[in-house]
């Protein structure tokens, strides 16, 4: 299973100047076994509203599509505790540590993100990959 960070979703949803990144993002979202957290859903929606002016109907369609396409994991006590340990062990930022914790607890082998260290192996089980480079 693969955890897909919000930036990959945003490249796929919004047509930007970099067609190559958009195509790689779209391809990533077509593969089976996609996992996200509620944090990713929130980040995607927040950015679509703030940067691209999406209205409520558009946001609702995005939310419905994300829930259809991916297994959405909640942030809970276990993920928040794991995030604290990861922050200390790997010097992740607060928000990134929550993503990584959800990915690990969700049984993901890969976390695809543009914003984290490509190739980093976390907890001996999760590899961070930047598919957009």
N, C-alpha and C positions, 0 to 999 in steps of 0.2 A: 504494500500500500504506500501511497505517496501523499504527503501533506503539501498542499499548494498555498503559498503565502499570498497575501492580498495584492502585491504588485503584479504577479502573474495574471490574476483575474482582471486587474485594471487594464493591462496591455491587451488582453483579449476582448474586453468590452468596448474600449474607447479606441477609435481609429486615430492613431497619432502619426508623426512623421517617420517613425522607424517601422517600416512594413515587415522587416525581418524579425524583429522582436515580437511583433503582433502575431506573426505566423507561428513562431515557436511557442508562444503562449497558447494560441488556439489548439495547436497539436497536443500540448500537455494536458489540456482540459478534455481531449477526446479519449485519452487512455483510461482504462478501467482502474478501479481502486483509489479514487480520489478522496482525500480526507481534508477537512478544514475544522476550525474551531469557530465558536460564535464570535470570537474576537475578529477573525478574518472577515466574516459577514459584516460586522459593524464597521470595520476599517474601509471595506470596499464601498459600502453605502455612504459613509461620511465623506469620502473623497469624491464620489460621484456627485453628491449634492454640492459640496464646497467648490470643487474645481471645474466641474462640467455642468452645473446647474440642473441636474436631474430633478424632476418633480416626483411627487409621491407615487403616482401610477408607474412611472419608470422604475423607481426604487422597488416597488412591490414586485414587478416582473423580475428584476435582478435577484431579489431574495428568493422568490419561488424557483427560479432557475438554479440557484446555488444549492438549494435543498434537494432539488431533483437530481442534480449531477453529482453531489458529494455527500459523504457521511459527515454530518456536522456534530462535532463534539462540544459539550459545554465546558466552560471554565468551572471547576469545582474545587473542593478542598484538596483533593489529591494533586490536581494539576498546579494549584497555587503553591503547595508545599514543595513539589518537585521543582517548580520554577525558582524558588528560593535557593535550593541546593545548586541548581545549574548556574545561577547568577554568581555564586561564590566560586564554583569550580571552573567556569569558562569565561567569566567576565562579560556575560551577555548583559545587554540593557534590560530594563524591567519588562517591556512589551515583548521583546524577542525571546526572553526566557520563558514566557508563558506559551508562545507558539511552539518552541522546542519541547517543552514539557508535554503539551497536548499531543504532539507528534509521537513522542516516545511512548506515552501511556496509551495512545491509540494503535500501537503496533506498527507504525510506519517504518519503512527502511530508509526512505529518502524524504528530505524536506527541500522543496524547490523554492528558492528565494533569490531575488536580485540583491538583497541588502545584507546578507550574512557571508561569512568566509566560505568560499567555494572549496569543497573537498574536506572540510572539517568533519571528523567523526566524533559524535557526541555519545557518551555513555556506552561506547563500544557497539552500538546498534543502529545509530542514525547517521546518515551521511547528508551533509548540506550540499546542494548542487545549485549552481547558477546556470540555468538553461538559456538565459537571455544574452550571455556574453558572446 
